[in-house]
Amino acid sequence: MVTSAESKIHSVSENFPQKAMRLTLRLLLALSLVAAITFVFVRLIHVNATSVGFFYLVAILVIATVGGLLEASVSSVVAMLCFNFFFLPPIGTFTIADPQNWVALFAFVTTALTASQLSARLKRQRREALDRQREMERLYTLSRAILLTDTTQPTAKQIAHQIAHAFECPAVALYDRNSHEVYVAGPEAFPNIDAIDAKLRESAIQSSVLHEEGDEILITPIRLGGEPIGSLAVKHAFMSDAALQSLMSLVAVGLEKARAQEEANRAQVARQSEELKSTLLDAIAHEFKTPLTSIKAVTTDLLSNPEESLSQQQRGLITIADEGADRLARLVTEAIQLARIEGGKFQLNRGVHFPSSLLSAALRQTKSLTDGRDLKLQVADELPLVFVDAELIVLMIAHLIDNAVKYSRPGSPILIGAHASERGVIIHVTDQGPGISEDEQTRIFDKFYRGSRGQHLKGTGMGLAIAREIIRAHGEEIWVRSNPDQGSEFCFSLPIAPVESTE
């Protein structure tokens, strides 16, 4: 880290001849003022020693105020010697006869040195305050520039240029760990950019401060939340520790803002792509509906005729076409449902309902699929009311019942139940099928995935995906408990209706 003292050393070493010349000129002017006072009171105006000492003291204060501590200290010593030589008896020597004059001379020197030190300290503090103010203004300018970065250009590149401009750095290099790119800015070039590049990456990985080219180049990591997200190299960076820390924080915020914006843009593109896909799927599915309705009307009309009007072969072919139309209609319906859910085109129409009424509605909807199967309904007494979209929940339960019928052994019972728990009201559908392996349990809710146990069965692979999206829209979860050859139990929770909604 570059401290204020180190910054001053760098600044002095950078312009030593010019600063030495200015310091020499100030010393000559200060000594000239002391010499002028001595000449006036020795040759032109004769006053007592006390008045001369007062004028010397005022001159020292002026020199300390206009110049600095060095000029004031040297002038104090010279003024003391002149005061002693020209105004304190014996005149013309550096000895003092009267002991009281020793006291006066010591008081004069002490007062002059103390006043010059105080004045120099105030001047230094004022200069430091101005430096801090200038640093704050530069940091403010940089913060505004970071907020107004052009999203069409790399943010790290723009930040590097803004640092070089705001802090007047000859050369700046910024390494963005997210993009693994190094961006260079400033009117000068680094002596060895390859070495700087390697040091930047090393600093970002090890989160350490490094120096190059005799401490003229500072390389420091950029941290966010304690984790390094990049590094910065600056040449001749004359700033305080506080300013450097603030600069690193601003750069970290700028890089994180750019990363968040990039992720948001990607998410927006993905969402728009998903919405477009869902819209197209919805449109295509609706286009399928019209011919399917016509086909179904024809097959139903033909099959409703007396058997003697059709041969057995013709009736069999029409039956196959009728079943195919039913299967395609289910596929289209499920595709429309899934497209609307994923595209965000459906809204929950919540209401207060009895869990038992939802189960009864789902059983009525699947009656044609479950004829001849042993369905056992187990609903606990005095279940709390639930706050759900009844149409969607009934559709979801129907999907689970249809799934249990398909994948369980013929003649095996299917258990449908509901009970209360800390999560809310738990609905479960249990079959005695071949079960689901642990590996498949994480995939069965994916779109179009069909487990190994059902490859020979008719289905779309969208039922469980639709069920998951419906329950997630309610802020709840669906899960499965299963072991091979021990059946499967699908469970999901429903939110309990608020007390004020049931009154």
N, C-alpha and C positions, 0 to 999 in steps of 0.2 A: 504494500500500500504506500502511495506517495504522500508523505506528511507535508505540513506547511513549511517546516524548516528545510526539508529536502528540496522543496519547490524553490525556495529562496536561493539555496546553494546553486541549483541548476541555473536559475535566472542570472545570478552574479557571474557564474563561470561562462555563460553564454555571451555577455556583453561587458566583460571585465575592462577592456581599455576605455570604453566610453564612460563607464561608471567611475573608474579611477580618476579620469579627467574632471568629471563633474564634482567629485568629492574634493579634489585638490583646489578647484575654483572656489568652492564654498568655504574651505578652510582659509584661503587667502582673503576672501571678503570678510570673514569673521575677524581675523587678525587685523585687517585694515581698520575695522571699526574700533577695536581696542586701541590701536595705534593712534587713530584720529582723536579719541577721547584723551589719551595721554598727552598728545601734542597740544591740544586746545588748553588743557588745564596747567600745563607746564610753561608754555610760551605766551598764551594769550590771556587767559583768565586765571587769576590766582584765588582759589577758595580753600577752605579747610579740608583736611583729609576725609572727614566724614561725608561731605558732599561728593567728593570724587569717588569714594567707595560706593555711594548710592548710584551714581551714574554708571559705574562699572557693572553693578548688579542688574540695573535696567537693561544694559547692553547684552549681558549674558542671557537674560530672559528673552530678549528679542531674537538673539541667535538661536536659542533652543527652540523657539516657536517656529521660526522660518526654516532653520536647518535641521539638525539632528543632535543626538546625544554626543557623538564624537566631536563635532564642531564646538558644541557648548562646553564639553569637558576641557578640550585643548584651550579654548578661549578663557575659561575660568583660571587655569594654571598660569597662562600668560598675563592675564589681568592681575592676578595675585602678585606675580613677580614685578610687574610695572608699579603696582600700588606700593609695594615694599621699597622698590629702588628709588622712585621719584617723590613719594609723598610721606613716607614714615621715616622719622629721624633714626639714625643719621642718614641724611639724604645722600644719594649716590652710591650707597652700599646695600648689600643684601642682608645686613645685620640689623637688629632691632634693639634699641637701647632701653626703651620703656617696656616693662612686662605687660602693661595694660594694652600696648599696641599688639603684642602677641595674641592676646585674647581677641582683640578686634579683628586681626588678620585671620585667625582661625574661624571666627564667626562668619567673616566675609566669604572665605573659601567654602565652608560648609553650606552656607545659604546658597551660594552660586551653584555648587554641584548638585545640591538637592533640588533646587528649582529647575535646573537644566534637565535632570533625570525625570522629574515629574512632567515637565513639558514634553520631553521626548517620548515618555510613556503614553501620554494622552495623544500625541501625534501618531504613534504606532497603533494605538487602539483605534483611532479614527481611520487610519489606513486599512487596518484589518476589517473594520466594519464596512468600509467601502468595498473591499474585496469580497466579503460575504454577500453584500448587496448585489454586486456584479454577478457573483456565482448564482444567486437566487434568480436574477433576471435571465441568465442564460438557461438555467434549468426550466424556468417557466416557458421560455421560448421553445425549448426542446420538447416539453410536454405538449404544448399546442401543436407542434409539428407532428408528433407521434399520433395525436388524436385525428389529425387531418391527412393521414397518409393515403396515398392513392392505391386503391385496392387492385388496380391493374398492374402494378409494379411490385417486385419483392419488397416486403416491409423492411427486412433487415438491411437491404441496400439503401433504402431511403433514410433509415435511422443512422447509418454510418455517415452519410453525407450531412445530415443535420448536426451530428456531434462535431464533425470537422468545422462546420460553419459557425455553430453557436459558441464553441470553446476555442476557436481559432487554432486548432491543432494542425500541424503540418501534415500528419499522416494518421489515418485511422483504419483499422481492420476489424471487422465484426464476423464472428463465426456463429452460424445458426445451427445448433445441433439437430434440430428437427429436419432441416433440408440438407444438412452436411455441406453447406456452401459457405465460402469465405468471401466477404464483400469489402473492397478497399475503397477509401475515399480520401480526399485531401489534396492540396496543391503539390505536395512532395511525394516521392515514392519511398518505400522501405528499402534499406540497403540490401537485404536478402529476403525477398518475399517468401521463398520456399521454407526458409528457417522459421519465419514468423508464422506461416501456415501450420507447420508441425507443432510449434509452441502453443498456438491457439487451441489445437485439438488436444494437446497434452493437458493444458490448463482446464479445458472443459471436462475431460475425463477424470482427472485427478482432483479437480476443484482446488487448485493451488495457484498462488500468485507468483509470476515469473518476471524476470528482468532481462533485457537484451541491450547490446551496444552500450555497455558502461552505464547502465541504469537510465539511459535516455528514453528507452521504450518500456512501458509498463504493460504487462499482459495479466489480466485479472478475469476470473470466472464470473459468469452471470448466473445468479441463483434465483430460483423461484420456489418458495416453500422448502428451502434447504437443499433442493436438488439442482445441480448445474444444468442449464438449458442452452449454454453457449459460452462464449468468451469474447473479450474485447482487448485489442491492442491499441495503445495511443502513444504518440511520440511527442515529447516535451509537454506533458500534461501538468500544468502548474495549477493545481487546485487542492483544496483541503480534503481531509479524510471524509468529513461530512458530505461535502459536495460530490466526492467520488462515489460514496455509498448511495447517495440520492440518484446519481447518474446511472449506476448499475440497476437500481430499483426501477427507474423509468424505462430503461432498455428491456428489462425482464417483463414489465407490464406490456410494453409494445410488442415484443415477440409472442407473448402469450395471447394478446389480443388478436394478432395475425393468425396464430394457430387455431384459436377458437372460431374466428371468422371463416377460415378455410374449412374446418370441420362442419360449420353451419351451412356453408355453401354446398359441400358434398351431400350433407343430409337433405338439403333442399332439392338438389338434383335427383337424389334417390327417391325422395317423396314424390316429386313430379313424375318421375319415371314410373313409380308404382301406381300413381293415380292414372296416368295415361294407359298403363297396362290394364288396370281394373276397368277403366272406361271402355276400352276396346273389347275386353272380355264380356262386359255387360252388354255392349251393343251387338256383338256377334251372337251371344246367347239369346237375346231377344229376337234376332233374325231367325234363329232356329225354331223359335216357338211357333211361328205361323205354319210352316210346313208340317211340323210334328202334330199340331192340332188337327190338320187336315188328314194326315195319315191315320191318326188314332180314331177319328170319326169314321173313316172308311172301314178300318178293320173291325171296329166295334159293330158297325151296321151289318157287315158280312157275317160275323160270328153270331149275330142275333137272329139270322134267318134260320128256318127249319133245316135240319141236318140233311134232308133229301135233296136240297137245292145245291149242295156242294159235295164234291167227292171227298173221301177221307184224306186223300193227298192234298187237295186244295185247302181243306180246313186246317190241316197241319201246317202248311206253309203260311196261311194267314195268321194262325196262332203264333208262329215264330215272329212274323212281322209285328204283331200286336205287342208281344213281350219286348221286342227290340225297341219299339216306340216308347213303351213305358220306361225302359232302362235309359234311353236317350233323354227322355223328358226329365227323369230324376237328375241325370248328369247336368242338363242345362239349368235346372232349378238350383242345384247346389252351386254351380258356377256363378250364377247371378247373385246368390246369397254371399258367397265368398268375395266376389268382386265388390259388392256394396260395402261389406264389412271392412275389407282392406283399404278401399278407397275413401273410407270415412263418410260414406254417403247415407249412413243410417244413424238415426238418433234413438236413444232409449226412451220409450214411453212408459216410464215407471208408474207403478201403482201398488197398492197394498193387496196382498193375496194370501189365501191359505195354501200351504205347501201341498196338502192333500188334493186340492182342486187342480193344481198344476199337474200332479201325477195322473189324476183321472183323465184330464184332457189329453195328455200324451198317450195314454193307453187307448183312448178312443181313436186317436189319429193313426196308431199303428195296429189297429185291430185286424186289418186284412193280412198283415204280415205275421201275426202271432197266433192265428187260428190253429188250434191243436196243440199249442205249447202250454206247459204248466207255468203260469205266471203267479208268483207269490208276492203280495203287497204287504209290507210291514211298515206302518206309519205310527210313530210314537204318539201317545195321547198329549193333548194340550200343547202342541207345537206353537211357537210364536209366529205371528204374521211376518211375511217377508216383503221387501220393497224392491220389486223387480219389474222388468218388461215381460209380461206374461207370455206374449206370443213367441218371443225369442227363447225364453226358458223352456216352453213346451216343445219348440222345435229342437232344442238341444237334448232334452230327455228322450225325444223320439229318435234322434240319431243314435243315442247310446243303447236304446232298446233294440233298434234295428241291427246295430253292431253286435250285440249279445246274441241275437237270433242267428245271425250269419255264422258266427265263429264258435258257437257251442254245439255240443253233440246233439243230434236229433233225439227228442224225447226227454232231454235233461231239463230240469226246472231253471227258471230265471227269477232271481230275487230282486225286487225293487222296493226300496225303503227310504225312510227319512227319520232323522233324529236331531235333537238339539245338542250343540256343543259350544265351547268358548268362541269358535270362529263364526258361529251363526247357526243356520239350519243346514245340515249335511244331507245331500241326496246321494244315494249310491245305487248302482246297477251291477249285480253280480251274476256271473255265468259259471258254468262248470266245463268250460272248453279246455283246449290244450294248454292255455296259459301263454304268457309272454316272457321271453328271456329278458334278463337285466339289461343287456345291450340295446334291445329293441325298445325298451320302455322309454328311453330318451328321444326316440324318433317317431313314435307312432302318432304324435300330434302334428307332425310336419305335413305340409300339403302333398298330396298324391303319393304318400308313402303307404305301402301295404305290407304288412308283416309276412314273414315266411309261412305262417300257419294259414294264410288266406289267399295264396297265389291262385288257387283254383276257383275261388269264389268270384261272383259278380260284384262289382263295386267301383267307386270312383276314387277312393282314397282321400276324399275331402271332408267326410262326415266329422271326424275327430278334430280336424283343423278348424272347421266351422264352430264346433262346440267350444274349443279353447278360446277363439276370438270373442264369442258371445259372452263367456263368463269373465274374460278379462275386461270387456267393456263395462261390466258391473263392478270392477275393482276386486274381483275374487279370483280363485285359482281352481284348476282341475288337476287331479292326479290319479295314478293307477297303482294298485297293489296286486301283484301277480307272481306266480312261480310256475315253471313248466309242469304240465300235467295236473295242476291244481286249480285251474280256473283263473278268472280275472275279476277284479272289482274296481269299477270306475267311480270316483267320488268327486263331488264339487260342493262348494259352500255357497250359500245365498245370504245376502245381508238382511238382518232383522229390521223390520220397519220401525222408524222413530216413534216414540210414544205419542207425539202430537199428531202424527199422520193417522193413527188408529182411533183418535177421539172423534 
